[in-house]
Amino acid sequence: MKKNLFKIGLLSIFLALGSCDDDNSITEDPIVDPIDETRYITLTASFPDDDGTGGNGGTRAYGITVENAEDPNYVVDLLKYENGAFVEGIGLKSSRTARVQASADGKYLYNIQYTGTEGGVFNKYEVGEGGNFEEVGYELNTAAILGTAPRWMKAAEGTGIGVYASSNDVDYEEENGNYTFLSADSEIKIADLDLDQTAIINTAIFDFPWTDEERAAGYNVGRVDVPILNEAKTKLFIGCRTRKYDVTATPTLDEDGIPVWPYGEIDGTKTLVLDYPSLKNPTVITSTNSTEVNNSYRTMTQYVGTDGHVYQATATSGADILRISSATNDYDQSYHFDLNDAIGVTGAQIKAWRYVKDGIGVVLYVFDDEVSDIRGGYLALIDLNNPSNSVKLATDVETDADLEATLGQFQYIGLVGDNAYVPLTPSGKEGNIYVINTLTKEISKGATLKTISGSYYLGAY
């Protein structure tokens, strides 16, 4: 593990300087290891746990070159299992499905372990070919601030943000069998990570900043996720699973005699905003263009566009892409991209997407096909500036019902230049990397991906 290279390098320099003679004698340059400049694409896949629950046993990774990723004759058998052990790739440290992030150049993977005895521990890997990965930097235990099941994302290059929300019990008053709702607050925890130096550089804990009116109206946040920094790195935007109890309804009593209020509709999609790097002054902004939540599940759904605005999908149940203005750091209420309208479908749900550049993005989605009564997973190439230019992209696995299920766990779409790389494998079935030229709108089949029962690929980096 490369944990002391910096200190060793400094010591070597000191010794070299200290041993110089006054006659300025010339010494040979030290021998250094060659640097591997190959651009690898890392594929990740999940496998079942001991009970056979699909995708719940952990995550494996495998590095391939761009050329191999585009070659349909190249076979990746990452989940090959023989004699009680996996044969190919590397197992990422995590007792459940890992939440993997990567540097833009593909050289490093980052992960915070999810649940288990080492839940909350951050690990960094240097990427090589096949399973030739090396753990580098320091292991950081974020559990003290984020708990053992944190949500986190690479919020900007070199910066990771971990977040966690813990909902308090509903506070209420009771008089003569009549119940009055008071509040349902949440405590928010945040950790700011330096991904280059593998260090925690700041933390924050605070109550979610509802106004008194919103709190009394029944608003609650049960989960926060997908943090991203604005282009200026002065604001942090965090997606929220927003709920609103119907405080005007008569509650029912659970088995313990505790009143339970039904949920009503929220007044708009909400995002938590903090100053950065101080992590202070939490506020909430609201979009009037959607009432879907925007906390996502395991995939990044917010990106800083080429124009500096933040584009945010209401994944993983909505079809909206909203915009946060770079000028105001608030929602641009005049902007609303609807995937249904853009590609002519009904009931679309964005499961994952990736902003490419100049308003172009790649979307993984599901929808109800009312004509053929088929549900599956689908690909689209979208134009956020000119929605009518958006197109559906056909693959030979898109209508597979098992693919729809695996997209709920999908994490990341790879991007090298103008090409997007999307590994698609229905659960337990063979699939491929699909290569999308985002300029020509052409899609081609790349490397063949093999799986085992209850397993599927999660992303490309």
C-alpha positions as CSV (number, residue, x, y, z in Angstrom):
1,M,0.0,0.0,0.0
2,K,1.3,3.5,-0.9
3,K,0.8,5.1,2.5
4,N,4.2,6.6,3.2
5,L,5.5,7.5,-0.2
6,F,5.4,11.3,0.5
7,K,7.4,11.0,3.7
8,I,9.9,8.6,2.1
9,G,10.3,11.1,-0.8
10,L,11.0,14.0,1.5
11,L,13.6,11.9,3.4
12,S,15.3,10.9,0.1
13,I,15.5,14.5,-0.9
14,F,17.0,15.5,2.4
15,L,19.6,12.8,2.3
16,A,20.5,13.6,-1.3
17,L,21.0,17.3,-0.5
18,G,22.9,16.5,2.7
19,S,25.3,14.3,0.9
20,C,26.3,16.7,-1.8
21,D,30.1,17.5,-2.0
22,D,31.5,21.0,-2.5
23,D,33.0,20.0,-5.8
24,N,29.5,19.9,-7.4
25,S,30.1,16.3,-8.5
26,I,27.4,14.9,-10.8
27,T,25.5,11.8,-9.7
28,E,23.3,9.6,-11.8
29,D,19.6,10.2,-11.6
30,P,17.8,7.7,-9.3
31,I,15.8,4.9,-11.0
32,V,12.1,5.5,-10.8
33,D,9.2,3.3,-11.7
34,P,7.6,4.2,-15.1
35,I,4.2,5.9,-14.8
36,D,1.3,4.0,-16.4
37,E,-0.6,6.6,-18.5
38,T,-3.1,4.1,-19.9
39,R,-6.7,5.3,-19.6
40,Y,-8.6,2.5,-17.9
41,I,-12.3,2.1,-17.6
42,T,-13.4,0.5,-14.4
43,L,-16.4,-1.8,-14.4
44,T,-18.2,-2.6,-11.2
45,A,-20.7,-5.4,-10.5
46,S,-22.6,-6.6,-7.5
47,F,-23.2,-10.2,-6.5
48,P,-25.8,-12.0,-4.2
49,D,-25.3,-12.5,-0.5
50,D,-25.2,-15.9,1.2
51,D,-29.0,-16.1,1.2
52,G,-29.1,-15.5,-2.6
53,T,-30.5,-12.0,-2.5
54,G,-29.5,-10.4,-5.8
55,G,-27.0,-7.6,-5.7
56,N,-26.7,-7.7,-1.9
57,G,-23.4,-9.5,-1.3
58,G,-20.9,-6.8,-2.2
59,T,-19.1,-5.2,-5.2
60,R,-16.3,-6.3,-7.5
61,A,-14.3,-4.1,-9.9
62,Y,-12.3,-4.8,-13.1
63,G,-10.2,-2.4,-15.1
64,I,-10.1,-2.5,-19.0
65,T,-8.6,-0.3,-21.6
66,V,-10.7,1.9,-23.8
67,E,-9.9,-0.3,-26.8
68,N,-11.1,-3.4,-25.0
69,A,-14.2,-1.7,-23.7
70,E,-15.2,-1.0,-27.3
71,D,-14.4,-4.5,-28.6
72,P,-17.5,-6.9,-28.6
73,N,-15.1,-9.9,-28.8
74,Y,-13.4,-8.9,-25.5
75,V,-15.0,-10.8,-22.6
76,V,-15.2,-9.7,-19.0
77,D,-16.0,-12.5,-16.6
78,L,-15.7,-10.5,-13.5
79,L,-18.0,-12.7,-11.5
80,K,-16.5,-16.0,-12.4
81,Y,-16.6,-18.2,-9.3
82,E,-14.5,-21.3,-8.9
83,N,-13.6,-23.4,-5.9
84,G,-15.3,-21.2,-3.5
85,A,-13.7,-17.9,-4.6
86,F,-14.0,-15.3,-7.3
87,V,-11.3,-15.6,-10.0
88,E,-11.2,-12.2,-11.7
89,G,-11.1,-8.6,-10.6
90,I,-10.9,-7.2,-7.1
91,G,-13.4,-7.1,-4.3
92,L,-14.0,-3.6,-3.0
93,K,-14.2,-3.3,0.8
94,S,-17.9,-3.3,1.7
95,S,-20.3,-5.8,3.3
96,R,-23.1,-4.5,1.0
97,T,-23.2,-2.9,-2.4
98,A,-20.4,-0.3,-2.5
99,R,-21.1,3.3,-3.4
100,V,-18.2,3.9,-5.8
101,Q,-16.9,7.2,-7.1
102,A,-13.9,7.9,-9.4
103,S,-11.5,10.6,-10.5
104,A,-12.3,12.2,-13.8
105,D,-9.2,10.6,-15.4
106,G,-10.2,7.1,-14.2
107,K,-7.0,6.6,-12.2
108,Y,-8.6,6.4,-8.8
109,L,-11.7,4.8,-7.3
110,Y,-13.2,6.0,-4.0
111,N,-15.6,4.2,-1.7
112,I,-17.1,4.5,1.7
113,Q,-18.1,1.1,3.0
114,Y,-21.8,0.7,3.5
115,T,-23.0,-1.1,6.8
116,G,-21.1,-3.9,8.5
117,T,-18.3,-3.8,11.1
118,E,-16.4,-1.3,8.9
119,G,-19.4,0.7,7.7
120,G,-18.3,4.3,7.3
121,V,-14.7,3.5,6.4
122,F,-13.3,5.4,3.4
123,N,-11.0,3.6,1.0
124,K,-9.1,4.8,-2.1
125,Y,-7.8,2.5,-4.9
126,E,-5.4,3.2,-7.7
127,V,-6.8,1.5,-10.9
128,G,-4.9,-1.0,-13.0
129,E,-5.8,-3.6,-15.6
130,G,-8.0,-6.5,-14.6
131,G,-7.8,-6.9,-10.8
132,N,-4.5,-5.0,-10.5
133,F,-5.8,-2.4,-8.1
134,E,-3.8,-1.0,-5.2
135,E,-5.2,0.6,-2.1
136,V,-3.5,4.0,-1.5
137,G,-3.7,6.8,1.0
138,Y,-5.3,6.4,4.4
139,E,-8.3,4.6,5.6
140,L,-10.7,7.2,7.1
141,N,-13.4,6.2,9.5
142,T,-16.3,8.6,8.9
143,A,-18.7,6.6,11.1
144,A,-18.3,9.0,14.1
145,I,-19.9,11.7,12.1
146,L,-21.9,9.9,9.3
147,G,-22.7,6.6,10.9
148,T,-22.1,3.1,9.4
149,A,-24.5,3.6,6.4
150,P,-23.6,7.0,4.9
151,R,-24.6,8.5,1.6
152,W,-21.8,10.2,-0.3
153,M,-20.6,11.5,-3.6
154,K,-17.7,13.1,-5.3
155,A,-19.1,16.7,-5.1
156,A,-16.2,18.1,-7.2
157,E,-12.9,16.8,-8.5
158,G,-10.8,16.1,-5.4
159,T,-13.7,16.7,-3.0
160,G,-16.0,14.1,-1.5
161,I,-19.1,15.0,0.6
162,G,-20.7,12.5,3.0
163,V,-24.2,13.2,4.3
164,Y,-26.7,11.5,6.6
165,A,-30.2,12.4,7.9
166,S,-31.7,10.9,11.0
167,S,-35.4,11.6,11.4
168,N,-36.7,12.2,14.9
169,D,-40.0,10.8,16.1
170,V,-43.1,12.8,15.3
171,D,-43.7,15.4,18.1
172,Y,-47.3,15.8,19.0
173,E,-49.8,16.7,21.7
174,E,-52.7,14.7,22.9
175,E,-55.8,15.9,24.8
176,N,-58.9,13.7,25.4
177,G,-58.0,11.4,22.5
178,N,-57.4,14.2,20.1
179,Y,-53.9,14.5,18.6
180,T,-52.2,17.7,17.3
181,F,-49.2,17.4,15.1
182,L,-46.2,19.6,16.1
183,S,-43.2,18.6,14.1
184,A,-41.1,15.9,12.5
185,D,-37.6,17.2,12.5
186,S,-34.4,15.6,11.2
187,E,-30.7,16.0,12.2
188,I,-28.3,16.4,9.3
189,K,-24.7,15.4,9.4
190,I,-22.0,16.3,6.9
191,A,-18.4,15.4,6.3
192,D,-16.1,17.1,3.8
193,L,-13.4,14.8,2.4
194,D,-10.2,15.7,0.6
195,L,-9.9,12.8,-1.9
196,D,-6.4,13.7,-2.9
197,Q,-4.9,13.7,0.5
198,T,-7.5,11.2,2.0
199,A,-8.4,13.4,4.9
200,I,-11.5,14.8,6.7
201,I,-11.3,18.5,6.5
202,N,-14.6,19.7,8.0
203,T,-17.8,18.5,9.5
204,A,-21.2,19.9,10.4
205,I,-24.3,18.8,12.4
206,F,-27.5,20.8,12.5
207,D,-31.3,20.4,12.4
208,F,-32.9,20.6,9.0
209,P,-33.7,24.3,8.4
210,W,-37.5,24.2,8.1
211,T,-39.3,27.5,8.7
212,D,-41.8,27.4,11.6
213,E,-44.6,27.4,9.1
214,E,-43.2,24.4,7.1
215,R,-42.5,22.5,10.4
216,A,-46.1,23.0,11.6
217,A,-47.4,22.1,8.1
218,G,-45.9,18.6,8.5
219,Y,-42.7,18.8,6.4
220,N,-40.0,16.2,7.0
221,V,-36.8,15.0,5.3
222,G,-36.1,11.3,5.8
223,R,-32.9,11.1,3.6
224,V,-30.4,13.5,2.0
225,D,-28.0,12.5,-0.8
226,V,-26.2,13.4,-4.1
227,P,-24.2,16.4,-2.8
228,I,-22.6,18.6,-5.4
229,L,-20.6,21.9,-5.3
230,N,-21.4,24.8,-7.7
231,E,-18.9,25.8,-10.2
232,A,-17.5,28.6,-8.0
233,K,-17.2,26.1,-5.1
234,T,-19.0,28.5,-2.8
235,K,-22.3,26.6,-2.4
236,L,-23.1,22.9,-1.6
237,F,-26.4,21.5,-3.0
238,I,-27.9,18.4,-1.4
239,G,-30.9,16.4,-2.7
240,C,-33.7,15.6,-0.2
241,R,-36.3,13.0,0.2
242,T,-39.0,15.4,1.2
243,R,-42.3,14.3,2.8
244,K,-45.2,16.2,4.1
245,Y,-47.5,14.8,6.7
246,D,-51.2,15.7,6.2
247,V,-51.6,17.3,9.6
248,T,-55.3,18.1,8.8
249,A,-56.2,14.4,8.7
250,T,-57.2,12.3,11.6
251,P,-54.3,10.0,12.5
252,T,-54.5,6.3,13.0
253,L,-52.8,4.6,16.0
254,D,-50.1,2.0,15.5
255,E,-49.8,-1.1,17.6
256,D,-48.0,0.9,20.3
257,G,-50.7,3.5,20.4
258,I,-48.6,6.2,18.6
259,P,-50.5,8.4,16.2
260,V,-49.6,8.1,12.5
261,W,-50.5,10.8,10.0
262,P,-50.8,10.1,6.3
263,Y,-48.6,11.9,3.8
264,G,-49.9,14.7,1.6
265,E,-48.3,16.3,-1.5
266,I,-45.3,18.5,-1.1
267,D,-45.3,22.0,-2.7
268,G,-42.2,21.4,-4.8
269,T,-38.9,19.6,-5.2
270,K,-36.5,20.8,-2.4
271,T,-32.7,21.1,-2.1
272,L,-30.7,21.8,0.9
273,V,-28.0,24.5,0.4
274,L,-25.0,25.4,2.5
275,D,-22.1,27.8,2.3
276,Y,-18.9,26.1,1.3
277,P,-16.3,25.4,2.6
278,S,-17.7,26.6,6.0
279,L,-20.7,24.2,5.8
280,K,-22.7,27.0,7.5
281,N,-26.0,28.9,6.9
282,P,-28.2,25.9,5.8
283,T,-31.2,27.0,3.7
284,V,-33.8,25.3,1.5
285,I,-34.6,26.2,-2.1
286,T,-37.8,24.9,-3.8
287,S,-38.6,24.2,-7.5
288,T,-42.2,24.9,-8.6
289,N,-41.7,22.7,-11.7
290,S,-41.9,19.3,-9.9
291,T,-43.1,17.7,-6.7
292,E,-40.8,14.7,-7.1
293,V,-38.0,14.0,-4.7
294,N,-34.4,14.4,-5.8
295,N,-32.3,12.3,-3.3
296,S,-31.7,9.6,-5.9
297,Y,-30.7,6.2,-4.7
298,R,-27.1,5.1,-5.6
299,T,-26.4,7.2,-8.7
300,M,-25.3,10.8,-9.0
301,T,-28.1,12.9,-10.4
302,Q,-26.6,16.5,-10.2
303,Y,-24.0,17.9,-12.5
304,V,-22.4,21.3,-13.2
305,G,-23.1,22.0,-16.8
306,T,-20.7,23.6,-19.4
307,D,-22.7,26.8,-18.8
308,G,-22.1,26.8,-15.1
309,H,-25.6,25.9,-14.0
310,V,-26.4,22.8,-12.0
311,Y,-28.7,20.3,-13.7
312,Q,-30.6,18.1,-11.3
313,A,-32.7,15.0,-12.1
314,T,-35.7,14.0,-9.9
315,A,-34.4,10.4,-10.0
316,T,-35.2,7.7,-9.3
317,S,-38.9,8.1,-9.8
318,G,-39.4,11.4,-11.7
319,A,-38.9,12.4,-15.3
320,D,-37.7,16.0,-14.6
321,I,-34.4,17.7,-15.0
322,L,-34.3,21.0,-13.1
323,R,-31.8,23.8,-13.2
324,I,-30.1,25.7,-10.4
325,S,-28.9,29.1,-11.7
326,S,-25.1,29.8,-11.4
327,A,-26.0,33.5,-10.9
328,T,-28.5,33.1,-8.0
329,N,-27.8,29.6,-6.6
330,D,-31.5,29.1,-6.6
331,Y,-33.8,27.2,-8.9
332,D,-34.4,28.7,-12.3
333,Q,-38.2,28.5,-12.3
334,S,-38.3,29.2,-16.1
335,Y,-36.4,26.0,-16.9
336,H,-38.0,22.5,-16.9
337,F,-36.8,19.5,-19.0
338,D,-39.4,16.7,-19.0
339,L,-38.1,13.4,-20.4
340,N,-41.6,12.3,-21.4
341,D,-42.1,15.3,-23.6
342,A,-38.6,15.2,-25.0
343,I,-38.7,11.6,-26.3
344,G,-42.4,11.0,-26.6
345,V,-43.1,8.4,-23.8
346,T,-45.5,8.2,-20.9
347,G,-44.6,7.5,-17.2
348,A,-40.8,7.7,-17.6
349,Q,-38.7,7.4,-14.5
350,I,-35.0,8.4,-14.7
351,K,-32.9,5.8,-13.0
352,A,-29.5,7.2,-13.8
353,W,-28.0,9.9,-16.1
354,R,-24.7,11.6,-17.0
355,Y,-24.2,15.1,-18.2
356,V,-21.6,15.1,-21.0
357,K,-21.1,18.7,-22.3
358,D,-22.9,21.6,-24.0
359,G,-26.3,20.4,-22.7
360,I,-26.0,16.9,-24.0
361,G,-26.6,14.0,-21.5
362,V,-27.2,10.2,-21.5
363,V,-30.2,8.9,-19.6
364,L,-31.1,5.4,-18.3
365,Y,-34.9,5.2,-17.7
366,V,-37.9,2.9,-17.4
367,F,-41.5,3.5,-18.4
368,D,-44.8,1.9,-19.0
369,D,-45.3,0.9,-22.6
370,E,-49.1,1.1,-22.8
371,V,-49.2,-0.4,-26.4
372,S,-47.1,-3.5,-25.9
373,D,-47.5,-3.7,-22.1
374,I,-43.7,-4.2,-21.8
375,R,-41.6,-2.7,-19.1
376,G,-37.8,-2.7,-19.3
377,G,-34.8,-0.5,-19.2
378,Y,-34.0,2.1,-21.9
379,L,-31.4,4.5,-23.1
380,A,-31.8,8.1,-24.3
381,L,-29.5,10.8,-25.5
382,I,-30.9,14.1,-24.4
383,D,-30.4,17.8,-25.3
384,L,-31.1,20.0,-22.4
385,N,-30.9,23.2,-24.5
386,N,-33.1,21.8,-27.3
387,P,-35.3,19.0,-25.9
388,S,-36.8,18.2,-29.4
389,N,-33.3,17.0,-30.4
390,S,-33.4,14.2,-27.7
391,V,-33.6,10.7,-29.1
392,K,-34.3,7.2,-27.8
393,L,-31.4,4.8,-28.3
394,A,-32.1,1.1,-29.1
395,T,-30.2,-1.8,-27.5
396,D,-30.9,-5.5,-27.7
397,V,-31.6,-5.8,-24.0
398,E,-33.7,-2.7,-23.4
399,T,-37.0,-4.4,-23.0
400,D,-35.8,-7.1,-20.7
401,A,-37.8,-7.0,-17.5
402,D,-34.8,-8.0,-15.5
403,L,-32.9,-5.0,-16.8
404,E,-35.5,-2.7,-15.3
405,A,-34.8,-4.2,-11.9
406,T,-31.0,-3.8,-12.1
407,L,-31.3,-0.1,-13.1
408,G,-32.5,0.6,-9.6
409,Q,-29.0,-0.1,-8.4
410,F,-27.1,1.4,-11.3
411,Q,-24.5,3.9,-10.3
412,Y,-22.4,5.5,-13.0
413,I,-22.1,6.0,-16.8
414,G,-18.4,6.1,-18.0
415,L,-17.3,9.0,-20.1
416,V,-14.1,9.3,-22.2
417,G,-14.0,12.2,-24.7
418,D,-17.3,12.3,-26.6
419,N,-18.1,8.6,-25.9
420,A,-20.3,7.3,-23.1
421,Y,-19.9,3.7,-21.8
422,V,-22.9,2.0,-20.3
423,P,-22.7,-1.6,-19.1
424,L,-26.1,-3.2,-19.3
425,T,-26.7,-6.7,-17.9
426,P,-30.1,-8.0,-16.8
427,S,-29.8,-9.9,-13.5
428,G,-27.9,-13.1,-14.0
429,K,-27.8,-12.7,-17.8
430,E,-25.0,-11.9,-20.2
431,G,-24.8,-8.3,-21.5
432,N,-22.5,-5.8,-23.0
433,I,-20.9,-2.4,-22.7
434,Y,-22.9,0.0,-25.0
435,V,-20.8,2.7,-26.5
436,I,-22.6,5.9,-27.3
437,N,-21.0,8.6,-29.5
438,T,-22.7,11.6,-28.2
439,L,-21.9,13.7,-31.2
440,T,-23.1,11.4,-33.9
441,K,-25.8,9.8,-31.7
442,E,-24.6,6.3,-32.8
443,I,-24.6,3.4,-30.4
444,S,-22.5,0.3,-30.7
445,K,-22.0,-2.9,-28.7
446,G,-18.7,-3.2,-26.9
447,A,-17.2,-5.8,-24.5
448,T,-19.2,-8.8,-23.6
449,L,-20.1,-9.0,-19.9
450,K,-20.7,-12.3,-18.2
451,T,-22.6,-12.7,-14.9
452,I,-23.8,-15.3,-12.4
453,S,-27.2,-15.8,-10.9
454,G,-28.4,-12.8,-8.9
455,S,-25.6,-10.5,-10.2
456,Y,-25.4,-7.6,-12.5
457,Y,-23.1,-4.7,-13.5
458,L,-23.5,-1.4,-11.7
459,G,-21.4,1.1,-13.7
460,A,-18.4,2.2,-15.7
461,Y,-15.9,4.8,-14.5
